[in-house]
């Protein structure tokens, strides 16, 4: 007998974890392909889909049913994908500059050089001597 999403969600809320497994089977391909089109990477789409199902399971009690289960699940996946992109963008920006330019990104301002504080101290000592 095929159960509706609402019936599976109710069963899961009462402790039937197999009911959530049915929801996963029902939507995993659809979610994966939607994420693949959005992200362009099979690995990223798989990771985000898995993370979305885990989060959906953990937050199932907060699902109000105002929208379809898949819409709610996709929104969780979308938010995870956006967060992942944000994390990658901030953590790899210097790395990407280095790769693109072929050199280490540097600050050319004289005060940014590591030896600047030592040179400044030496100059001050020389000025005080005279």
C-alpha positions in Angstrom: 0.0 0.0 0.0 1.4 3.4 -1.0 1.3 6.0 1.7 1.1 9.7 1.3 3.9 12.0 2.5 1.7 13.2 5.4 1.1 9.6 6.5 4.8 8.8 6.3 5.6 12.0 8.3 3.1 11.1 10.9 4.5 7.6 11.2 8.0 8.9 11.5 7.0 11.4 14.2 5.7 8.4 16.2 9.1 6.7 16.0 8.8 4.7 12.8 12.2 5.6 11.2 11.5 3.2 8.2 8.8 5.7 7.2 11.5 8.4 6.8 13.5 5.9 4.7 10.5 5.7 2.4 10.5 9.5 2.0 14.2 9.3 1.2 13.6 6.7 -1.5 10.8 8.7 -2.9 12.7 12.0 -3.2 16.5 11.3 -3.3 16.8 11.1 -7.1 14.7 14.2 -7.6 16.6 16.2 -5.0 20.0 15.0 -6.3 19.2 16.0 -9.9 17.9 19.4 -8.8 21.0 20.0 -6.8 23.2 18.8 -9.6 21.7 21.3 -12.0 22.2 24.0 -9.5 25.7 23.1 -8.3 27.2 21.5 -11.4 29.1 18.9 -9.3 28.0 15.4 -8.6 30.0 15.2 -5.4 28.6 18.5 -4.1 25.1 17.5 -5.0 25.4 14.1 -3.2 26.9 15.8 -0.1 24.2 18.5 0.0 21.4 15.9 -0.6 22.7 13.7 2.2 23.0 16.7 4.6 19.5 17.9 3.7 18.0 14.5 4.5 19.8 14.4 7.8 18.6 17.9 8.7 15.1 17.1 7.6 15.0 14.0 9.8 16.3 16.0 12.8 13.9 18.9 12.2 10.8 16.8 11.1 8.9 18.0 14.2 9.1 21.6 12.9 7.5 20.7 9.5 4.1 22.4 9.7 2.7 21.0 6.4 2.1 24.5 5.0 3.9 23.3 1.8 4.7 20.0 0.3 7.3 17.9 2.0 9.6 18.1 -1.0 9.4 21.9 -1.1 10.5 22.0 2.5 13.2 19.5 1.9 14.5 21.3 -1.2 14.6 24.6 0.9 16.8 22.9 3.5 19.1 21.6 0.7 19.1 25.1 -0.9 20.2 26.7 2.4 22.9 24.1 2.8 24.2 24.7 -0.7 24.3 28.5 -0.1 26.1 28.0 3.2 28.6 25.6 1.5 29.4 28.1 -1.2 29.8 30.9 1.3 32.3 28.7 3.3 34.2 27.8 0.2 34.4 31.3 -1.1 35.8 32.7 2.1 38.2 29.8 2.8 39.6 29.5 -0.7 39.8 33.1 -1.9 43.5 33.5 -1.2 44.2 30.1 -2.6 42.4 30.9 -5.8 44.3 34.1 -6.2 47.6 32.2 -5.8 46.6 29.6 -8.3 45.3 32.2 -10.9 48.3 34.5 -10.6 50.9 31.7 -10.1 52.4 33.7 -7.2 51.7 34.4 -3.6 49.4 37.3 -2.9 51.3 40.0 -1.1 50.7 43.4 0.3 53.1 45.8 -1.3 52.8 48.5 1.3 56.1 48.9 3.1 54.5 48.5 6.5 53.2 45.1 5.6 56.7 43.6 5.2 57.8 41.4 8.2 61.1 43.2 8.6 59.4 46.6 8.9 59.1 46.8 12.7 62.8 45.8 13.1 63.9 48.5 10.6 61.8 51.1 12.3 63.3 50.3 15.7 66.8 50.4 14.2 66.1 53.8 12.6 64.8 55.2 15.9 67.9 54.0 17.7 70.2 55.7 15.0 68.3 59.0 15.3 68.6 58.9 19.1 72.4 58.4 18.9 72.9 61.5 16.8 
